[in-house]
């Protein structure tokens, strides 16, 4: 959930734990109730890890404060005007077309754009390009079978935005998440004018489903069980 201080925090699974009252962009919390979801992107906060491949990119770990209030957000820096990206591979639950959601938290560094991609069997993919100055997210698809249903930008404060795209995949057994900081608009594998553009990135998520859910941190694939809410009506209260 997002607590009243505007920070993401984890609420445990015990029946004695607090309900997930979420304060995202509100002065009044709402009860957060979600279905079972799995973040299939491993090392979601560790893009410097070897599980993320790097192309003309330097990843420096723990360079700024993440939406949790902790120093865990990584810096992605270009080293060339050529194609520049980090790429993390995730396994799908089945080799079939699936509804899915990809999301990531980003913060501006140097450069006005960051591009990200959800890619099946190349060239099948969904692309998104975010412009920090206008807070606009533009999506497109290429290849076959991929289709984008919706996209969203959520303001988490302190310069952080959560970008998400909802789409349908191809039949590949895996999905790659790619990210690229940019000075100019363009897809993750397009050339750019800058060799020094960078952005801060944290909390990459690839989940199967038709709607975005709250962030699930991972080292390996991690599942959050469904929320359960039940109310026992007192005997002297009449329900309508």
Backbone bond lengths (Angstrom), bond angles and torsions (degrees), N, CA, C in turn:
res aa  C-N    CA-C-N  psi(-1)  N-CA   C-N-CA  omega(-1)  CA-C   N-CA-C  phi
1 X - - - 1.463 - - 1.528 109.35 -
2 X 1.351 116.20 169.19 1.460 122.45 168.30 1.522 106.48 -102.15
3 X 1.337 116.63 121.40 1.454 119.38 -176.81 1.533 111.22 -81.31
4 X 1.318 117.01 -179.72 1.462 121.01 -174.71 1.525 112.82 -67.23
5 X 1.347 116.79 -15.73 1.462 121.05 176.19 1.521 112.16 -89.19
6 X 1.336 116.38 2.34 1.453 120.81 177.89 1.510 114.39 83.32
7 X 1.339 118.46 14.90 1.455 122.89 -177.85 1.524 110.84 -108.55
8 X 1.321 116.10 142.51 1.460 121.04 175.26 1.519 108.56 -73.22
9 X 1.328 117.00 132.62 1.454 120.79 175.31 1.526 109.47 -142.44
10 X 1.327 114.90 158.22 1.461 121.29 -178.45 1.515 110.13 -96.96
11 X 1.320 115.31 133.19 1.463 122.18 172.69 1.513 107.40 -106.32
12 X 1.333 117.78 131.05 1.458 121.31 -174.28 1.511 114.28 -71.64
13 X 1.354 114.29 176.99 1.464 120.85 -173.76 1.525 113.52 -94.22
14 X 1.334 117.76 -4.14 1.457 120.46 -178.44 1.519 111.21 -68.65
15 X 1.332 116.45 147.32 1.468 120.47 178.15 1.515 111.32 -64.02
16 X 1.325 117.18 -18.58 1.459 120.37 -179.62 1.524 112.46 -88.56
17 X 1.345 116.84 -4.97 1.455 119.85 -179.39 1.521 111.30 -76.78
18 X 1.330 114.66 166.48 1.450 120.38 -179.76 1.516 111.76 -68.26
19 X 1.315 115.75 151.02 1.457 119.97 169.91 1.522 108.43 -66.85
20 X 1.335 116.81 155.36 1.470 119.96 -179.13 1.533 109.27 -84.73
21 X 1.315 115.19 83.94 1.461 120.53 174.30 1.519 107.97 -85.47
22 X 1.321 116.84 118.22 1.453 122.87 -170.91 1.522 110.31 -106.48
23 X 1.357 116.08 129.59 1.458 122.69 -175.56 1.529 112.42 -108.64
24 X 1.329 119.04 15.45 1.455 120.90 -175.69 1.529 111.34 -58.15
25 X 1.339 115.34 118.40 1.470 122.99 176.61 1.523 113.19 53.78
26 X 1.328 116.53 38.46 1.460 119.87 -178.23 1.522 110.05 -150.92
27 X 1.347 115.99 147.86 1.455 121.05 173.40 1.521 111.28 -89.58
28 X 1.329 115.58 -3.42 1.464 121.06 179.72 1.526 107.65 -131.83
29 X 1.331 119.15 124.42 1.462 119.96 -175.31 1.522 112.73 -75.08
30 X 1.323 115.16 157.13 1.460 121.40 173.13 1.522 108.21 -122.73
31 X 1.329 116.55 153.83 1.452 121.52 179.93 1.524 108.99 -77.87
32 X 1.316 116.64 119.88 1.462 122.32 -176.84 1.525 109.21 -89.63
33 X 1.327 115.83 112.88 1.465 122.27 179.94 1.522 107.84 -125.71
34 X 1.339 116.22 118.77 1.453 120.85 -174.66 1.524 111.23 -132.15
35 X 1.332 117.22 157.09 1.463 120.64 175.49 1.519 110.88 -76.08
36 X 1.330 116.11 171.10 1.457 120.81 173.98 1.513 109.67 -58.21
37 X 1.331 116.23 132.96 1.458 121.46 177.28 1.521 109.88 -142.18
38 X 1.333 115.58 152.39 1.454 122.94 179.40 1.514 109.93 -126.83
39 X 1.328 116.29 127.19 1.452 120.38 170.46 1.526 107.11 -87.02
40 X 1.325 116.16 111.39 1.456 121.90 -174.76 1.532 112.40 -91.23
41 X 1.341 116.18 -1.18 1.459 120.66 177.96 1.526 109.44 -88.21
42 X 1.323 117.41 110.98 1.465 120.56 -179.40 1.529 110.10 -75.68
43 X 1.341 115.54 156.07 1.466 122.46 -179.89 1.527 110.99 52.42
44 X 1.321 115.08 52.63 1.469 121.12 -172.29 1.523 113.32 -65.75
45 X 1.335 116.98 -20.42 1.467 120.76 179.60 1.527 112.16 -117.35
46 X 1.329 117.28 12.33 1.469 121.20 -174.31 1.522 110.00 -130.28
47 X 1.318 116.28 69.31 1.457 119.53 -177.98 1.523 112.57 -72.66
48 X 1.335 116.27 -10.42 1.463 119.58 173.22 1.519 111.74 -78.08
49 X 1.342 118.04 -13.76 1.455 122.63 -178.47 1.527 111.30 -65.51
50 X 1.328 115.98 152.15 1.463 121.63 -178.10 1.527 112.71 -63.90
51 X 1.322 118.58 -16.92 1.467 120.31 177.60 1.523 111.62 -69.23
52 X 1.336 117.31 -16.13 1.463 122.63 173.82 1.527 108.45 -101.00
53 X 1.327 118.09 119.90 1.456 120.85 176.41 1.524 109.80 -81.57
54 X 1.331 116.91 150.53 1.463 122.83 -176.64 1.519 110.60 -123.42
55 X 1.326 115.92 131.27 1.454 122.16 175.42 1.521 108.69 -123.59
56 X 1.337 117.18 111.46 1.470 122.32 -177.99 1.526 111.82 52.51
57 X 1.308 116.23 37.05 1.465 122.47 -175.93 1.526 110.48 -137.57
58 X 1.319 115.32 140.88 1.459 121.07 171.39 1.525 108.31 -112.74
59 X 1.320 116.76 130.48 1.466 121.55 176.54 1.530 108.23 -111.49
60 X 1.333 115.75 122.26 1.460 121.44 178.12 1.524 107.79 -112.39
61 X 1.309 116.45 120.04 1.462 121.50 -172.87 1.523 112.27 -74.23
62 X 1.341 114.96 147.90 1.468 123.21 166.82 1.526 112.78 54.46
63 X 1.344 115.43 58.67 1.461 120.73 -175.33 1.515 114.52 -104.46
64 X 1.324 117.57 -13.48 1.462 119.52 177.20 1.524 109.34 -156.10
65 X 1.318 115.83 167.71 1.457 121.83 -176.14 1.523 110.73 -73.09
66 X 1.314 116.39 127.05 1.463 123.41 179.58 1.529 110.71 -80.22
67 X 1.339 118.74 173.16 1.471 120.99 177.63 1.521 114.71 -63.23
68 X 1.335 118.11 -6.89 1.457 121.36 174.14 1.520 112.37 -86.68
69 X 1.349 116.68 -10.53 1.449 120.61 -174.16 1.515 113.10 90.17
70 X 1.335 117.67 2.06 1.457 122.78 -179.46 1.530 110.58 -103.37
71 X 1.319 117.07 156.39 1.462 122.45 -178.92 1.530 108.88 -84.60
72 X 1.339 116.58 76.06 1.466 120.93 -174.87 1.527 113.39 -132.06
73 X 1.322 118.60 3.74 1.460 120.54 -178.14 1.519 110.61 -86.51
74 X 1.329 116.08 137.75 1.464 122.15 -176.13 1.527 111.74 -94.42
75 X 1.332 114.86 155.23 1.460 122.40 177.04 1.526 109.22 -105.81
76 X 1.346 116.06 122.49 1.457 122.22 175.74 1.515 108.54 -101.82
77 X 1.336 116.70 122.23 1.460 121.17 -176.13 1.524 110.76 -123.73
78 X 1.323 116.08 135.59 1.463 121.15 172.81 1.527 110.00 -71.02
79 X 1.325 115.49 149.35 1.460 120.01 172.95 1.525 111.20 -125.60
80 X 1.342 116.93 4.52 1.457 121.02 -175.99 1.522 109.27 -159.77
81 X 1.327 115.64 158.46 1.472 119.96 172.02 1.523 110.59 -81.10
82 X 1.324 117.00 -10.28 1.469 121.06 178.27 1.526 109.90 -73.90
83 X 1.321 116.21 178.61 1.465 121.37 178.73 1.526 110.04 -49.84
84 X 1.324 115.70 133.11 1.462 122.12 -171.45 1.520 109.22 -139.95
85 X 1.341 116.74 122.25 1.462 118.26 178.32 1.528 111.01 -169.26
86 X 1.348 113.86 159.97 1.459 121.23 164.42 1.514 106.43 -107.34
87 X 1.332 116.79 150.61 1.459 120.78 -175.68 1.519 109.89 -140.07
88 X 1.336 115.33 128.32 1.461 121.01 177.29 1.517 110.18 -122.65
89 X 1.319 116.90 132.08 1.457 122.07 -175.56 1.524 110.68 -98.02
90 X 1.335 115.87 137.98 1.467 122.29 178.02 1.519 109.62 -126.22
91 X 1.332 116.17 148.17 1.461 120.91 175.19 1.526 109.44 -91.87
92 X 1.328 115.60 137.30 1.460 120.72 174.52 1.526 109.80 -85.86
93 X 1.305 116.52 164.48 1.463 120.00 179.45 1.518 111.99 -75.30
94 X 1.338 117.23 -18.42 1.465 121.25 -179.83 1.518 109.50 -157.84
95 X 1.331 116.35 152.05 1.466 121.43 176.91 1.521 109.00 -85.10
96 X 1.311 114.96 70.84 1.463 121.15 -178.07 1.516 109.03 -151.44
97 X 1.318 116.11 170.40 1.463 119.76 174.94 1.524 109.01 -71.64
98 X 1.329 115.64 130.37 1.462 121.62 -176.26 1.517 110.74 -135.88
99 X 1.332 116.51 149.47 1.456 120.40 166.76 1.527 107.85 -74.63
100 X 1.317 116.91 137.33 1.456 120.51 -176.76 1.520 110.08 -149.53
101 X 1.342 114.78 163.31 1.459 122.08 177.71 1.522 108.31 -134.40
102 X 1.321 116.59 130.27 1.460 122.07 172.03 1.525 108.43 -113.69
103 X 1.336 116.36 137.25 1.463 120.14 -179.19 1.518 110.03 -146.81
104 X 1.334 114.96 157.51 1.461 121.35 -179.69 1.522 109.03 -158.90
105 X 1.332 116.26 146.32 1.454 122.11 174.64 1.530 108.16 -94.58
106 X 1.326 116.67 130.92 1.464 120.94 -178.16 1.526 110.56 -132.75
107 X 1.344 114.70 151.03 1.466 121.67 175.98 1.518 107.91 -139.36
108 X 1.318 116.79 138.99 1.464 121.36 -175.27 1.519 111.52 -68.67
109 X 1.326 114.31 139.59 1.452 121.88 171.14 1.510 108.80 -117.47
110 X 1.334 116.80 -99.89 1.462 123.10 174.47 1.524 108.41 -117.98
111 X 1.321 116.18 119.15 1.459 120.97 -174.31 1.513 109.67 116.04
112 X 1.327 116.55 147.69 1.463 121.23 -171.83 1.520 113.73 -95.42
113 X 1.336 117.81 -3.84 1.464 119.69 -173.14 1.526 111.72 -132.78
114 X 1.328 114.70 153.42 1.457 121.47 164.51 1.523 107.16 -139.67
115 X 1.321 115.80 135.46 1.463 121.38 -179.79 1.515 109.20 -111.31
116 X 1.339 116.14 144.40 1.456 118.53 171.50 1.516 110.15 -142.35
117 X 1.331 114.38 159.39 1.462 120.90 -171.31 1.518 110.48 -142.95
118 X 1.335 115.62 142.39 1.463 123.10 167.69 1.527 106.06 -110.83
119 X 1.329 116.51 117.32 1.465 120.54 -170.77 1.522 111.59 -126.10
120 X 1.325 115.53 130.53 1.455 120.88 173.78 1.508 109.57 -93.26
121 X 1.336 116.09 -121.42 1.459 120.65 175.83 1.527 107.44 -84.52
122 X 1.356 116.47 111.04 1.465 120.78 -174.21 1.529 110.45 -53.36
123 X 1.357 118.10 134.91 1.471 128.15 14.06 1.525 114.57 -96.75
124 X 1.318 118.94 18.26 1.460 121.25 -176.85 1.531 109.82 -72.69
125 X 1.339 116.75 121.62 1.463 118.34 -173.10 1.530 112.14 -168.30
126 X 1.345 113.60 164.14 1.464 122.77 169.07 1.515 107.37 -120.80
127 X 1.340 116.71 127.66 1.460 122.70 -178.78 1.526 110.46 -110.87
128 X 1.330 115.61 149.37 1.464 121.37 175.08 1.529 108.87 -141.85
129 X 1.326 115.83 140.53 1.467 121.90 178.75 1.524 107.87 -129.38
130 X 1.343 115.96 123.37 1.464 121.27 -179.08 1.512 109.87 -108.68
131 X 1.345 116.10 132.11 1.463 122.26 175.64 1.522 108.61 -107.08
132 X 1.332 116.54 118.06 1.461 121.01 -175.30 1.528 112.15 -64.41
133 X 1.334 117.88 -40.47 1.463 120.45 -173.63 1.521 112.62 -67.54
134 X 1.318 116.99 -29.84 1.473 120.48 -179.07 1.525 112.60 -107.45
135 X 1.334 115.72 -9.82 1.476 121.85 -178.62 1.530 111.51 58.19
136 X 1.322 116.32 37.50 1.458 121.19 179.59 1.524 110.62 -109.74
137 X 1.331 115.46 141.85 1.456 122.83 178.98 1.526 107.88 -119.14
138 X 1.329 115.93 120.26 1.466 122.17 -178.20 1.517 109.15 -110.57
139 X 1.333 116.89 132.01 1.462 120.69 -177.38 1.522 111.18 -119.18
140 X 1.333 114.77 157.47 1.460 121.35 175.35 1.522 108.32 -157.13
141 X 1.324 116.89 165.84 1.464 121.61 177.11 1.521 109.18 -128.52
142 X 1.327 116.16 158.06 1.453 121.48 177.64 1.521 108.53 -146.51
143 X 1.328 115.95 166.12 1.452 119.59 -177.27 1.510 110.56 74.23
144 X 1.318 117.20 -142.09 1.464 121.34 -178.42 1.519 111.42 -130.18
145 X 1.308 116.09 157.85 1.469 126.17 174.65 1.525 114.59 76.06
146 X 1.329 119.59 -36.10 1.461 119.69 179.71 1.530 110.28 -67.24
147 X 1.338 115.45 137.90 1.467 121.20 173.76 1.521 108.02 -146.62
148 X 1.340 116.80 137.49 1.463 122.01 -179.89 1.519 109.56 -95.10
149 X 1.328 115.52 128.13 1.468 121.78 179.66 1.517 111.20 -89.53
150 X 1.334 116.75 -43.82 1.460 120.97 -178.09 1.519 109.70 -162.36
151 X 1.330 115.97 167.43 1.457 122.30 174.76 1.523 108.43 -144.65
152 X 1.341 115.71 161.37 1.463 119.34 -173.71 1.518 110.57 -154.11
153 X 1.342 115.69 146.56 1.458 123.15 171.82 1.521 107.36 -122.11
154 X 1.330 117.64 122.84 1.458 122.51 178.40 1.527 109.44 -115.95
155 X 1.316 116.39 130.22 1.458 122.53 -179.88 1.526 109.29 -88.11
156 X 1.334 117.04 116.07 1.455 122.40 179.97 1.527 112.61 -101.39
157 X 1.333 116.97 7.56 1.457 120.57 178.32 1.516 112.93 79.52
158 X 1.336 116.10 165.15 1.455 123.65 179.28 1.528 111.83 56.90
159 X 1.340 116.39 30.41 1.460 121.28 178.10 1.512 115.38 84.53
160 X 1.329 118.03 0.04 1.462 122.00 -177.72 1.528 112.16 -92.06
161 X 1.340 115.52 136.21 1.461 122.38 174.79 1.517 108.89 -127.68
162 X 1.331 115.63 139.39 1.461 119.37 172.47 1.528 107.89 -101.18
163 X 1.328 115.42 118.78 1.449 121.95 179.42 1.516 108.85 -100.34
164 X 1.315 117.17 139.40 1.462 119.29 179.24 1.522 110.75 -146.66
165 X 1.333 114.90 147.17 1.464 121.53 172.34 1.524 108.23 -131.85
166 X 1.335 115.03 137.21 1.458 122.96 175.81 1.525 107.15 -105.86
167 X 1.319 117.48 130.29 1.458 120.10 -172.46 1.526 110.46 -152.74
168 X 1.319 115.25 173.66 1.458 122.63 172.54 1.518 107.90 -114.46
169 X 1.319 117.00 134.57 1.455 122.63 -172.91 1.532 112.37 -89.77
170 X 1.335 115.00 175.14 1.457 120.78 167.97 1.537 108.34 -86.51
171 X 1.324 117.66 -165.73 1.466 120.99 -175.52 1.525 113.68 -93.47
172 X 1.318 117.86 8.69 1.460 120.74 178.38 1.529 110.95 -60.40
173 X 1.333 116.72 147.83 1.460 121.69 179.27 1.521 112.55 -77.65
174 X 1.333 116.56 -12.20 1.459 120.68 -177.80 1.523 110.40 -130.33
175 X 1.328 115.09 163.67 1.452 121.43 174.87 1.523 108.43 -138.29
176 X 1.326 116.19 132.94 1.455 121.59 178.84 1.518 110.11 -102.53
177 X 1.330 116.25 135.62 1.463 122.84 173.87 1.519 108.04 -105.38
178 X 1.343 117.25 122.38 1.461 121.94 -177.40 1.526 109.62 -121.09
179 X 1.338 116.56 143.16 1.459 122.86 -178.35 1.513 110.08 -137.35
180 X 1.362 116.43 140.57 1.458 120.37 -177.57 1.528 110.85 -148.27
181 X 1.367 118.61 118.45 1.472 120.83 172.05 1.517 109.54 -74.67
182 X 1.375 116.49 145.37 1.457 119.80 -173.43 1.528 111.11 -147.00
183 X 1.339 115.04 150.76 1.462 120.98 171.58 1.519 110.86 -86.36
184 X 1.343 116.23 -27.45 1.465 121.58 -178.40 1.523 109.46 -126.48
185 X 1.321 115.68 163.63 1.453 120.36 179.07 1.520 110.28 -67.44
186 X 1.321 116.46 143.78 1.454 121.17 179.29 1.516 110.14 162.57
187 X 1.324 116.05 159.22 1.458 120.77 -179.85 1.530 110.94 -73.74
188 X 1.323 116.11 171.11 1.464 120.77 -172.44 1.530 113.09 -59.55
189 X 1.332 117.15 -30.64 1.463 120.06 -176.51 1.523 113.18 -104.78
190 X 1.343 116.38 15.96 1.471 120.38 176.16 1.528 109.97 -89.85
191 X 1.338 116.08 154.82 1.461 119.84 175.90 1.526 110.26 -69.35
192 X 1.329 116.07 163.69 1.458 121.65 -179.06 1.527 109.03 -140.21
193 X 1.318 117.43 165.97 1.461 120.82 179.76 1.522 112.46 -82.97
194 X 1.333 117.41 -15.64 1.462 121.24 -172.14 1.525 112.36 -107.79
195 X 1.331 114.84 146.70 1.467 120.86 170.47 1.527 111.32 -108.59
196 X 1.332 117.18 2.29 1.465 120.49 -174.16 1.522 114.07 -128.50
197 X 1.338 118.31 0.51 1.469 120.27 179.80 1.527 109.50 -58.83
198 X 1.334 115.92 143.33 1.458 119.57 176.95 1.522 110.20 -148.73
199 X 1.321 115.48 161.96 1.463 122.39 176.89 1.516 108.01 -147.41
200 X 1.324 115.62 158.41 1.459 121.26 175.31 1.529 108.89 -97.04
201 X 1.328 115.88 137.29 1.467 121.49 -174.65 1.518 109.27 -135.08
202 X 1.335 115.32 144.62 1.468 120.57 -179.40 1.529 107.97 -159.11
203 X 1.312 116.71 150.37 1.459 121.69 167.98 1.515 115.44 64.83
204 X 1.339 116.82 60.11 1.466 120.16 177.14 1.525 109.18 -80.11
205 X 1.322 116.78 135.40 1.463 120.35 -178.40 1.525 111.07 -136.01
206 X 1.342 115.69 132.61 1.460 123.12 170.52 1.521 107.01 -124.66
207 X 1.316 116.00 113.30 1.459 121.28 -177.79 1.521 109.82 -129.37
208 X 1.316 115.55 148.70 1.460 121.07 177.34 1.517 109.14 -91.62
209 X 1.318 116.88 132.23 1.449 122.44 -176.34 1.514 109.25 149.48
210 X 1.309 117.14 173.17 1.467 121.60 -175.44 1.521 113.45 -104.81
211 X 1.349 117.14 4.36 1.465 121.38 178.09 1.525 109.41 -140.65
212 X 1.325 115.34 152.15 1.463 121.69 176.36 1.521 110.01 -72.49
213 X 1.338 116.39 139.86 1.463 119.90 174.11 1.528 109.55 -120.42
214 X 1.316 116.26 173.05 1.459 121.00 -178.86 1.528 110.17 -65.73
215 X 1.305 115.18 157.65 1.460 122.25 -172.08 1.526 112.60 -66.73
216 X 1.339 115.38 138.15 1.466 123.64 177.12 1.529 108.22 -119.83
217 X 1.330 120.09 110.00 1.465 121.08 179.65 1.526 111.21 -70.60
218 X 1.342 116.53 146.40 1.463 120.26 -178.54 1.519 112.31 -138.15
219 X 1.324 114.29 152.52 1.454 122.64 155.19 1.527 106.73 -113.20
220 X 1.332 115.98 -47.34 1.461 122.86 167.34 1.526 107.21 -111.47
221 X 1.329 117.45 179.09 1.465 120.76 178.32 1.525 109.14 -55.22
222 X 1.342 116.31 131.46 1.464 120.79 -173.50 1.526 110.39 -130.67
223 X 1.345 115.75 134.69 1.469 122.00 -179.78 1.529 110.73 -111.84
224 X 1.312 115.75 136.29 1.467 122.31 170.77 1.522 106.77 -106.01
225 X 1.316 116.92 123.49 1.458 120.38 -178.58 1.528 111.05 -72.22
226 X 1.309 115.12 162.35 1.459 121.02 -178.41 1.526 110.71 -64.25
227 X 1.325 115.64 142.24 1.460 119.95 172.35 1.522 109.19 -73.18
228 X 1.321 115.57 146.05 1.463 121.22 177.17 1.521 107.93 -125.27
229 X 1.310 115.82 125.66 1.461 120.74 178.02 1.524 108.80 -124.35
230 X 1.316 117.26 123.71 1.470 121.12 179.02 1.523 109.62 -134.47
231 X 1.303 115.49 145.18 1.465 122.02 -179.49 1.520 108.63 -128.45
232 X 1.324 116.41 126.45 1.461 121.22 173.77 1.520 108.55 -95.56
233 X 1.298 116.41 116.29 1.461 121.22 -178.03 1.525 110.33 -77.87
234 X 1.342 118.13 123.41 1.476 120.33 177.26 1.520 111.50 -57.12
235 X 1.322 114.84 149.71 1.465 120.45 -174.22 1.517 113.06 -59.31
236 X 1.325 117.62 -30.08 1.469 120.34 -176.28 1.522 112.67 -94.29
237 X 1.317 117.48 11.37 1.456 121.52 178.29 1.525 109.15 -108.49
238 X 1.314 116.03 130.68 1.458 121.51 179.36 1.516 110.11 -98.24
239 X 1.311 117.56 128.23 1.459 121.64 177.23 1.521 109.60 -97.37
240 X 1.325 116.70 148.56 1.467 121.61 -179.43 1.525 108.80 -119.28
